Amino acid sequence: MMKNTKMLVCAMLVVVVAVLSACSGTKGANGGQASSPAGSSKPQETASAAAPSFLVEKGFLTYGTAATFPPFEYMVNNEFTGFDIELGQAIAKEMGVEVKIQSMNFDGLIPALQGKRIDIINSAMYIKPEREEQVDFIPYMGLADSIVVKTGNPKGIKSLDDLSDLTVAVTRGAVEEINVREHNEKLKQAGKKEIKILALPTANDAVLATEQGRADAFLHSSPGAAYLQEEKPGVFEIAGSFGADTKIGIAVRKGDAETKNAIEAALKKVVENGTYKQLMEKYHLPAEMSYFK
């Protein structure tokens, strides 16, 4: 009888241990204590800036973008890529949330924001007075024109003044041609030789002329110049930038101070930890374009 009792006790102990082990395993796998699956994050462990109390979808920063503007937002193999895409991920990480991207036409972005279908617009949106009447902006970069030269910059060009008596290729009738002609007036007044203008039908023609040595440099929009270095790696470099008067920003709903403050706080963290600078370097954006100097 005693032997049977001992066997029964041992059997019960085995069952109890097994049950406890099973419970412990379940908690580790599904109870939130184990490592998160690849690609996901645990907000309570990663947040360094508060997310706004209202989000279109809880746990996600949902933003609209028109992914047709390299190097800021564009598609590669059906995947979103670009400076803004990675910046959006970095901002969301600081808030301890994940990202959900809504791709749409550019003219649909503000209506989608106003209709609360997205939390923010993250699409290199130019800050213009007519847009500021509809949304509030958090500026993060200035756009400019870039002076592009062959890698190595053999003429040591750094500014428009350095193009005096040199040949610069521009797109005929574009703002870059106007800028050069205006600068030539300043050079004349200073008693310096004018820039020789090679006006060509398209931007690609200006690129080719410089590549072939028919021009010492060409002028391009700063985003176009940055993306060109991905299209033709090792061929060109940006010698300098000028006219950084236009700003781009992340847009939030008009009067939504909480979301605006939350984005500003997270963006500040992204700048402070060096991610912003790293992304500018990755996408070949010149330091002069930075809003945070």
Residue pairs with C-beta under 8 A, 6 or more apart in sequence:
27 33
28 34
32 42
36 42
40 98
41 93
41 96
41 97
41 98
42 96
43 51
43 59
43 95
43 96
43 97
44 96
45 96
46 93
46 94
46 96
47 94
47 95
47 96
47 97
48 94
48 96
48 266
48 269
49 94
49 95
49 262
49 265
49 266
49 268
49 269
50 95
50 262
50 265
51 61
51 95
51 96
51 97
51 262
52 119
52 256
52 258
52 259
52 262
53 258
54 258
54 259
55 61
55 62
55 97
55 119
56 62
56 116
56 117
56 118
56 119
57 100
59 97
59 98
60 92
60 97
60 98
60 99
60 100
61 88
61 91
61 92
61 95
61 97
61 98
61 99
61 100
61 119
61 120
62 99
62 100
62 101
62 102
62 117
62 118
62 119
63 88
63 99
63 100
63 101
63 102
63 118
63 119
63 120
63 121
63 122
64 102
64 103
64 104
64 108
64 109
64 112
64 113
64 117
64 118
64 120
64 121
64 122
64 123
65 73
65 80
65 84
65 85
65 88
65 101
65 102
65 103
65 104
65 109
65 121
65 122
65 123
66 73
66 103
66 104
66 105
66 106
66 109
66 123
67 73
67 74
67 75
67 80
67 82
67 85
67 103
68 74
68 106
69 82
69 123
69 124
69 223
70 82
70 223
70 227
70 230
71 82
71 83
71 223
71 226
71 227
71 230
71 283
71 284
71 285
72 82
72 83
72 84
72 123
72 124
72 223
72 248
72 283
73 80
73 81
73 82
73 83
73 84
73 85
73 122
73 123
73 124
74 80
74 81
74 82
75 81
80 101
80 103
82 283
83 279
83 280
83 282
83 283
83 285
84 122
84 123
84 124
85 101
85 122
86 279
86 282
87 122
87 140
87 270
87 275
87 276
87 279
88 99
88 101
88 122
89 99
90 270
90 275
90 276
90 279
91 263
91 266
91 267
91 270
92 98
92 99
92 266
94 265
94 266
94 269
94 270
95 262
95 266
102 112
102 117
102 118
104 112
106 123
109 118
109 121
109 123
109 125
109 251
110 121
110 131
110 134
110 135
110 251
112 118
112 121
113 120
113 121
113 135
113 251
113 252
113 253
114 134
114 135
114 253
114 254
116 253
119 252
119 259
120 250
120 251
120 252
120 259
120 263
121 135
121 250
121 251
121 252
122 250
124 141
124 223
124 248
125 131
125 137
125 248
125 249
125 250
125 251
126 143
126 246
126 247
126 248
127 137
127 139
127 246
127 247
127 248
127 249
131 137
131 251
133 254
134 254
135 251
135 252
135 253
135 254
136 251
136 252
136 253
136 254
136 255
136 256
136 260
137 247
137 249
137 250
137 251
137 252
138 249
138 250
138 251
138 252
138 260
138 263
138 264
138 267
139 247
139 248
139 249
139 291
140 248
140 249
140 250
140 267
140 276
140 291
140 292
141 247
141 248
141 285
141 289
141 290
141 291
142 244
142 245
142 246
142 247
142 248
142 288
142 289
142 290
142 291
143 221
143 222
143 223
143 244
143 246
143 247
143 248
143 289
144 222
144 241
144 242
144 243
144 244
144 245
144 246
144 286
144 288
144 289
145 175
145 176
145 179
145 219
145 220
145 221
145 222
145 241
145 242
145 243
146 219
146 220
146 221
146 222
146 224
146 225
146 226
146 238
146 239
146 240
146 241
146 286
147 157
147 159
147 160
147 163
147 168
147 217
147 219
147 238
147 239
147 240
147 241
147 242
148 207
148 210
148 217
148 218
148 219
148 220
148 225
148 228
148 236
148 237
148 238
148 239
149 155
149 157
149 210
149 216
149 217
149 236
149 237
149 239
150 210
150 211
150 213
150 235
150 236
150 237
151 234
151 235
151 236
151 237
152 237
153 237
153 239
155 162
155 166
155 216
155 217
156 162
157 163
157 166
157 216
157 217
157 239
157 240
158 239
158 240
159 240
159 242
160 179
160 180
160 183
160 195
160 240
160 242
161 187
161 192
162 239
162 240
163 180
163 195
163 216
163 217
164 187
164 192
164 193
164 194
164 195
165 192
165 193
165 194
165 195
165 196
166 195
166 196
166 216
166 217
167 195
167 196
167 197
167 198
167 214
167 215
167 216
167 217
168 180
168 195
168 196
168 197
168 198
168 215
168 216
168 217
168 218
168 219
169 198
169 199
169 200
169 205
169 206
169 207
169 209
169 210
169 214
169 215
169 217
169 218
169 219
170 176
170 177
170 180
170 197
170 198
170 199
170 200
170 206
170 218
170 219
171 177
171 199
171 200
171 201
171 202
171 203
171 205
171 206
172 199
172 200
172 201
173 199
174 203
176 219
176 220
177 197
177 199
179 219
179 242
179 243
180 195
180 197
180 219
181 197
183 195
184 194
184 195
184 197
187 193
187 194
187 195
188 194
198 206
198 209
198 214
198 215
200 206
200 209
203 220
203 224
206 215
206 218
206 219
206 220
207 218
207 220
207 228
207 232
207 236
209 215
209 218
210 216
210 217
210 218
210 236
211 232
211 235
211 236
217 239
220 228
222 238
222 241
222 244
222 285
222 286
222 289
225 236
225 238
225 284
226 238
226 283
226 284
226 285
226 286
227 284
228 236
229 236
229 237
229 238
229 284
230 283
230 284
238 284
238 286
240 286
240 288
241 286
241 288
241 289
244 288
244 289
247 291
250 263
250 267
252 259
252 260
252 263
253 259
267 276
270 276
271 277
271 292
276 290
276 292
277 290
280 286
280 287
280 289
280 290
